[in-house]
Amino acid sequence: MSPPRSIRRMRFVLLVMLLLIGIVNYVDRSTLAIANHSVQDEFGIGPTEMGLLLSVFSWAYAFAQLPAGGLLDRFGPRKVLGGGLLLWSIAQAFCGIAANFKQMLFGRLFLGLGEAPAFPGGAKVVSDWFPRESRGVPIGLFNTASTLAPALAPPLLTWLMLSYGWRAMFIVAGLAGVVLALVWFVVYRDRKQLSDEPQPAAEPVSVREWLGLLRHRTTWGMILGFSGVIYSIYLYLTWLPAYLESERGLSVADTGIALIVPYLAGTLGMLAGGGVGDLLVRRGVPTMLARKVPICGGLLIGGLCTIPVALTPSTTLALVSISASQFFMNSASAGAWSLATTVGSERITASLGSLQNFGGYFGGAFAPLITGIIVDETGSFVLALLAASGIAIAAALSYAFLVRKPVGIPESAMATQSGRD
């Protein structure tokens, strides 16, 4: 039975809002990279201090995932996601008026804390508003922000910085987020406010119940597996321009053009990963297996595609392999978020998603560091790329062999539960 028109309209509005929030999320992460040299020159700091500014965001973001999921499950996405967006936007604008290195460090710390609820919050919204068999596509669409924004941010932010200065760039980005947060508070509605269907009363997730999630092998499989997903994605996100310039001899201009194709491939991979899972569920494949196919397949094929990137003498083949790797890795990422919305009950969706995301970004934060160390020691990206390939394959095995049972709901319910309209 088709859902009421009001439900369909709200689903569309919320997906648009989530996509915009995701894009702002990633644009705000990119501002310091664009303003790198300008900030160093104005504050009189060196590469070490700049590395700390870049890193403090990642660590704050990773560890803030741990409480973010429980807060989302307890208080809902309107308050927690909206509050997080408001917090990180104010922190972003504060960076634009920071008077010294310490103040900038403070702003970057709160940027990471505020951004933590964004993607678990998106998963929570999708689990609240979409039936289980149809969550992959909206999850994939929301997650395309992580590939669209890195393609859109550099030209937009560079124009702002060159036209008005790096401080104005931070302030404008922050104010855009504040406006979006206010719209979110006005627009978002709980499903029960737009539907006459009975809504089961759900007890808020307690601290004890949240800690109990860590007793499940499935939870650890998701944590460990997603660290391999983000490690591979972050390696390319942080080191691809340098790789193309130093290892493949491309000019800065050619590198900028060459980066478009991998980002486009990643966007298509996000959509494909969610769509494949939905298609398999609708065709009767058990839910757990259906959601794991794009994850394990994406990690395995994406990891194998990284090998020719390391070994081929052909720049063309390397770029094709990079694009293929980005397609499959992002397919695995979308599949992993779809899994988080279906592997447990709706009450714990955000908690599971945030635990998985913690593992992803805790592990992913090491990708730039380990890659840099290997390149410094060997003078080449070959071993760093081969290591990333091995990590991706190990992550596929983690999802395949550890993620076997649903968390907190019977397996029979997983097989028969189709969610709501």
C-alpha positions as CSV (number, residue, x, y, z in Angstrom):
1,M,0.0,0.0,0.0
2,S,1.3,3.4,-1.0
3,P,2.1,5.7,2.0
4,P,0.1,8.9,2.5
5,R,1.0,11.9,0.4
6,S,2.2,13.8,3.5
7,I,4.7,11.0,4.3
8,R,6.0,10.9,0.7
9,R,6.5,14.7,0.7
10,M,8.3,14.7,4.1
11,R,10.6,11.9,2.9
12,F,11.6,14.0,-0.1
13,V,12.1,17.1,2.0
14,L,14.2,15.3,4.6
15,L,16.4,13.7,1.9
16,V,17.1,17.1,0.4
17,M,17.9,18.5,3.8
18,L,20.2,15.5,4.7
19,L,22.1,15.9,1.4
20,L,22.6,19.7,2.0
21,I,23.7,19.0,5.6
22,G,26.2,16.4,4.4
23,I,27.6,18.7,1.7
24,V,28.0,21.5,4.3
25,N,29.6,19.0,6.6
26,Y,32.3,18.1,4.1
27,V,32.7,21.7,2.8
28,D,33.5,22.8,6.4
29,R,36.1,20.1,6.7
30,S,37.8,21.4,3.6
31,T,38.2,25.0,4.6
32,L,41.5,24.6,6.5
33,A,43.1,22.6,3.7
34,I,42.3,25.4,1.2
35,A,43.6,28.1,3.6
36,N,46.6,26.1,4.8
37,H,49.4,28.4,3.7
38,S,47.4,31.6,4.5
39,V,46.8,30.4,8.1
40,Q,50.4,29.4,8.5
41,D,51.7,32.7,7.3
42,E,49.2,34.8,9.5
43,F,49.8,32.8,12.7
44,G,53.5,32.2,12.1
45,I,53.2,28.4,12.6
46,G,54.9,25.6,10.8
47,P,53.9,22.2,9.4
48,T,53.8,20.6,12.8
49,E,51.3,23.0,14.2
50,M,49.3,22.8,11.0
51,G,49.3,19.0,11.2
52,L,47.9,19.4,14.8
53,L,45.1,21.7,13.5
54,L,44.2,19.2,10.8
55,S,44.4,16.2,13.2
56,V,42.4,17.5,16.1
57,F,39.3,17.6,14.0
58,S,39.6,13.9,13.1
59,W,40.2,12.7,16.7
60,A,37.4,14.9,18.1
61,Y,35.1,13.6,15.4
62,A,36.0,10.0,16.0
63,F,35.6,9.9,19.7
64,A,32.5,12.1,19.7
65,Q,30.8,9.3,17.7
66,L,30.6,7.3,20.9
67,P,28.0,9.5,22.7
68,A,26.5,10.9,19.5
69,G,24.6,7.7,18.6
70,G,23.1,7.2,22.1
71,L,22.0,10.8,22.2
72,L,20.4,10.5,18.8
73,D,18.5,7.3,19.8
74,R,17.4,8.9,23.1
75,F,16.5,12.5,22.0
76,G,15.9,12.1,18.3
77,P,17.5,13.7,15.2
78,R,15.7,17.0,15.3
79,K,17.4,18.1,18.5
80,V,20.7,16.2,18.3
81,L,21.4,16.6,14.5
82,G,20.1,20.1,14.5
83,G,22.1,21.0,17.6
84,G,25.3,19.4,16.2
85,L,24.9,21.4,12.9
86,L,24.4,24.6,14.9
87,L,27.5,23.9,17.1
88,W,29.8,23.0,14.2
89,S,28.7,26.0,12.2
90,I,29.4,28.4,15.0
91,A,32.8,26.7,15.5
92,Q,33.5,27.1,11.8
93,A,32.6,30.9,11.9
94,F,34.7,31.2,15.1
95,C,37.7,29.9,13.2
96,G,37.3,32.9,10.9
97,I,37.8,35.4,13.8
98,A,40.4,33.3,15.7
99,A,43.2,35.6,16.8
100,N,45.9,33.0,17.3
101,F,46.8,29.3,16.9
102,K,45.2,28.3,20.2
103,Q,41.9,29.8,19.4
104,M,42.0,28.1,15.9
105,L,42.7,24.8,17.6
106,F,39.8,25.3,20.0
107,G,37.5,26.0,17.0
108,R,38.7,22.9,15.1
109,L,38.1,20.8,18.2
110,F,34.4,21.9,18.4
111,L,34.0,21.5,14.7
112,G,34.8,17.8,15.1
113,L,32.5,17.5,18.1
114,G,29.6,19.2,16.3
115,E,29.9,17.2,13.1
116,A,29.8,13.9,14.9
117,P,26.0,13.4,14.8
118,A,25.7,14.2,11.1
119,F,25.9,10.7,9.5
120,P,24.5,8.6,12.3
121,G,21.7,11.2,12.4
122,G,21.1,10.7,8.7
123,A,20.9,6.9,9.3
124,K,18.5,7.5,12.1
125,V,16.2,9.7,10.0
126,V,16.2,7.1,7.2
127,S,15.3,4.3,9.7
128,D,12.5,6.4,11.1
129,W,11.0,7.3,7.8
130,F,11.7,4.4,5.3
131,P,10.8,0.7,5.4
132,R,13.6,-1.8,5.9
133,E,13.6,-3.0,2.3
134,S,13.9,0.5,0.8
135,R,16.6,2.2,3.0
136,G,19.6,1.5,0.8
137,V,18.9,4.1,-1.9
138,P,18.1,7.0,0.5
139,I,21.2,6.1,2.5
140,G,23.3,6.1,-0.7
141,L,21.8,9.4,-1.8
142,F,22.6,11.0,1.5
143,N,26.1,9.7,1.5
144,T,26.9,11.1,-1.9
145,A,27.6,14.3,0.0
146,S,31.0,12.7,0.9
147,T,32.0,12.6,-2.7
148,L,30.1,15.6,-4.2
149,A,31.4,18.0,-1.6
150,P,35.1,17.3,-2.1
151,A,34.6,18.0,-5.8
152,L,32.6,21.2,-5.2
153,A,34.5,22.6,-2.3
154,P,37.9,23.5,-3.8
155,P,36.7,25.9,-6.5
156,L,34.0,27.5,-4.4
157,L,36.2,27.9,-1.3
158,T,39.2,29.1,-3.4
159,W,37.1,31.7,-5.0
160,L,35.8,33.0,-1.7
161,M,39.3,33.1,-0.2
162,L,40.9,34.8,-3.2
163,S,38.0,37.3,-3.4
164,Y,37.5,38.1,0.3
165,G,40.3,36.5,2.3
166,W,40.5,33.3,4.3
167,R,38.7,34.6,7.3
168,A,35.7,35.6,5.3
169,M,35.7,32.1,3.7
170,F,35.4,30.5,7.2
171,I,32.7,33.0,8.3
172,V,30.5,32.6,5.2
173,A,30.7,28.8,5.5
174,G,29.7,28.9,9.1
175,L,26.8,31.3,8.6
176,A,25.5,29.0,5.8
177,G,25.4,26.2,8.3
178,V,23.6,28.3,10.9
179,V,20.9,29.1,8.4
180,L,20.6,25.5,7.4
181,A,20.3,24.5,11.1
182,L,17.4,26.9,11.6
183,V,15.6,25.5,8.6
184,W,16.1,22.0,10.0
185,F,14.5,22.9,13.3
186,V,11.5,24.4,11.4
187,V,11.1,21.6,8.8
188,Y,11.8,18.4,10.7
189,R,8.8,16.5,12.1
190,D,8.6,13.2,13.9
191,R,6.7,10.6,11.8
192,K,3.9,10.3,14.3
193,Q,3.1,14.0,13.7
194,L,2.2,13.3,10.1
195,S,0.5,9.9,10.4
196,D,-2.5,8.3,12.0
197,E,-0.9,4.9,12.1
198,P,-0.2,3.5,15.5
199,Q,3.3,4.3,16.8
200,P,4.8,1.9,19.3
201,A,6.2,3.6,22.4
202,A,10.0,3.1,22.4
203,E,12.0,3.2,25.6
204,P,15.0,5.5,25.3
205,V,18.3,3.7,24.9
206,S,20.0,3.4,28.3
207,V,23.7,3.6,29.0
208,R,23.7,-0.1,30.0
209,E,21.9,-1.0,26.8
210,W,24.4,1.0,24.7
211,L,27.4,-0.7,26.4
212,G,25.6,-4.0,25.8
213,L,26.1,-3.4,22.1
214,L,29.8,-4.0,22.5
215,R,29.1,-7.6,23.6
216,H,27.9,-8.5,20.1
217,R,30.4,-9.9,17.6
218,T,28.4,-8.2,14.9
219,T,29.1,-4.8,16.4
220,W,32.9,-5.4,16.5
221,G,32.7,-6.7,12.9
222,M,31.2,-3.4,11.8
223,I,33.7,-1.4,13.8
224,L,36.7,-3.2,12.4
225,G,35.3,-3.5,8.9
226,F,34.4,0.1,8.5
227,S,37.9,1.2,9.6
228,G,39.1,-0.5,6.4
229,V,36.5,1.3,4.3
230,I,37.5,4.7,5.6
231,Y,41.2,4.0,5.6
232,S,41.1,3.3,1.9
233,I,38.8,6.3,1.1
234,Y,40.9,8.7,3.2
235,L,44.2,7.5,1.7
236,Y,42.9,8.7,-1.7
237,L,41.1,11.8,-0.3
238,T,44.3,13.1,1.4
239,W,47.1,11.8,-0.8
240,L,45.7,11.5,-4.3
241,P,46.8,14.9,-5.6
242,A,50.4,14.4,-4.3
243,Y,50.4,10.9,-5.7
244,L,49.4,12.1,-9.2
245,E,51.9,14.9,-9.2
246,S,54.9,13.2,-7.7
247,E,54.4,9.6,-8.8
248,R,52.7,10.1,-12.1
249,G,54.2,13.5,-13.1
250,L,50.9,15.3,-13.7
251,S,50.9,19.1,-13.5
252,V,48.7,20.9,-10.9
253,A,46.2,21.8,-13.6
254,D,46.1,18.2,-15.0
255,T,45.7,16.8,-11.5
256,G,42.7,19.1,-10.8
257,I,41.0,17.7,-14.0
258,A,42.0,14.1,-13.2
259,L,40.4,14.3,-9.8
260,I,36.9,14.8,-11.2
261,V,36.6,11.2,-12.5
262,P,37.4,9.4,-9.2
263,Y,34.9,11.7,-7.3
264,L,32.2,11.0,-9.9
265,A,32.9,7.3,-9.7
266,G,32.6,7.5,-5.9
267,T,29.3,9.2,-6.2
268,L,27.9,6.5,-8.5
269,G,29.3,3.9,-6.1
270,M,27.4,5.4,-3.2
271,L,24.1,5.1,-5.2
272,A,24.9,1.6,-6.4
273,G,25.8,0.3,-3.0
274,G,22.5,1.2,-1.5
275,G,20.5,0.2,-4.5
276,V,22.0,-3.3,-4.8
277,G,21.1,-4.0,-1.2
278,D,17.5,-2.9,-1.7
279,L,17.2,-4.9,-4.9
280,L,18.4,-8.1,-3.2
281,V,16.1,-7.7,-0.2
282,R,13.1,-7.2,-2.5
283,R,14.1,-10.4,-4.4
284,G,13.9,-12.4,-1.2
285,V,17.6,-12.5,-0.2
286,P,17.9,-12.6,3.6
287,T,18.4,-9.0,4.8
288,M,21.8,-9.6,6.5
289,L,23.2,-11.2,3.4
290,A,21.7,-8.6,1.0
291,R,23.3,-5.8,2.9
292,K,26.7,-7.5,3.2
293,V,27.0,-8.2,-0.6
294,P,27.9,-4.6,-1.6
295,I,30.0,-4.2,1.5
296,C,32.2,-7.3,1.1
297,G,32.1,-7.2,-2.7
298,G,33.0,-3.5,-2.7
299,L,35.9,-3.9,-0.3
300,L,37.3,-7.0,-2.0
301,I,37.1,-5.6,-5.6
302,G,38.1,-2.1,-4.5
303,G,41.2,-3.5,-2.6
304,L,42.2,-5.5,-5.7
305,C,41.8,-2.5,-7.9
306,T,44.4,-0.7,-5.8
307,I,47.1,-3.2,-6.7
308,P,47.4,-2.0,-10.3
309,V,47.5,1.6,-9.1
310,A,50.6,0.7,-7.2
311,L,52.3,-1.5,-9.9
312,T,51.3,-0.3,-13.4
313,P,53.6,1.9,-15.4
314,S,50.6,3.3,-17.3
315,T,49.1,6.5,-15.9
316,T,45.9,5.9,-17.8
317,L,45.5,2.5,-16.3
318,A,46.3,3.9,-12.8
319,L,43.6,6.5,-13.2
320,V,41.1,3.9,-14.3
321,S,42.0,1.7,-11.4
322,I,41.7,4.6,-8.9
323,S,38.2,5.4,-10.3
324,A,37.2,1.7,-10.0
325,S,38.6,1.5,-6.5
326,Q,36.6,4.7,-5.5
327,F,33.4,3.3,-7.0
328,F,33.6,0.0,-5.1
329,M,34.9,1.5,-1.8
330,N,32.1,4.0,-1.7
331,S,29.7,1.3,-2.7
332,A,30.9,-0.6,0.4
333,S,30.5,2.6,2.5
334,A,26.8,3.1,1.4
335,G,26.2,-0.6,2.1
336,A,27.7,-0.3,5.6
337,W,25.4,2.6,6.5
338,S,22.4,0.6,5.1
339,L,23.4,-2.3,7.2
340,A,23.5,-0.1,10.3
341,T,19.8,0.8,9.7
342,T,18.7,-2.8,9.4
343,V,20.9,-5.0,11.6
344,G,19.1,-3.9,14.7
345,S,15.9,-2.3,15.8
346,E,15.1,1.3,15.0
347,R,15.7,2.2,18.6
348,I,19.5,1.5,18.3
349,T,20.1,2.5,14.7
350,A,22.1,5.7,15.5
351,S,24.0,3.9,18.3
352,L,25.1,1.1,15.9
353,G,25.9,3.6,13.2
354,S,28.0,5.8,15.4
355,L,30.0,2.9,16.8
356,Q,30.7,1.7,13.2
357,N,31.6,5.3,12.2
358,F,33.9,5.6,15.3
359,G,35.8,2.5,14.0
360,G,35.9,4.0,10.5
361,Y,37.3,7.4,11.5
362,F,39.6,6.1,14.2
363,G,41.2,3.8,11.7
364,G,40.9,6.2,8.8
365,A,42.8,8.9,10.8
366,F,45.9,6.7,10.5
367,A,45.8,6.6,6.7
368,P,47.4,9.9,6.0
369,L,50.0,9.4,8.7
370,I,51.0,5.8,7.7
371,T,51.1,6.8,4.0
372,G,53.3,9.7,4.8
373,I,55.7,7.6,6.8
374,I,55.9,5.0,4.1
375,V,56.5,7.6,1.4
376,D,59.2,9.3,3.5
377,E,61.0,6.0,4.1
378,T,60.7,4.5,0.6
379,G,60.3,7.6,-1.7
380,S,57.3,5.9,-3.4
381,F,53.6,5.2,-2.9
382,V,53.9,1.6,-3.9
383,L,54.0,0.0,-0.5
384,A,51.5,2.4,0.9
385,L,49.0,1.5,-1.8
386,L,49.6,-2.3,-1.4
387,A,49.1,-1.9,2.4
388,A,45.8,-0.2,1.7
389,S,44.8,-3.0,-0.6
390,G,45.5,-5.6,2.2
391,I,43.6,-3.5,4.8
392,A,40.5,-3.4,2.5
393,I,40.6,-7.2,1.9
394,A,40.9,-7.8,5.7
395,A,37.9,-5.4,6.2
396,A,35.9,-7.5,3.8
397,L,36.7,-10.6,5.8
398,S,35.6,-8.8,9.0
399,Y,32.2,-8.1,7.6
400,A,31.9,-11.5,6.1
401,F,32.8,-13.6,9.2
402,L,32.0,-11.4,12.2
403,V,28.8,-9.7,11.1
404,R,26.6,-12.8,11.2
405,K,23.6,-12.1,13.4
406,P,21.3,-9.2,14.0
407,V,21.7,-7.1,17.1
408,G,18.9,-7.1,19.6
409,I,16.2,-8.6,17.3
410,P,15.6,-12.3,16.3
411,E,16.9,-13.5,13.0
412,S,13.4,-14.6,12.1
413,A,12.2,-11.0,12.5
414,M,15.0,-9.9,10.2
415,A,13.8,-12.3,7.5
416,T,10.1,-11.3,7.7
417,Q,10.1,-7.7,8.9
418,S,9.5,-5.3,6.0
419,G,9.1,-2.1,8.0
420,R,6.4,0.5,7.4
421,D,5.2,2.3,4.3
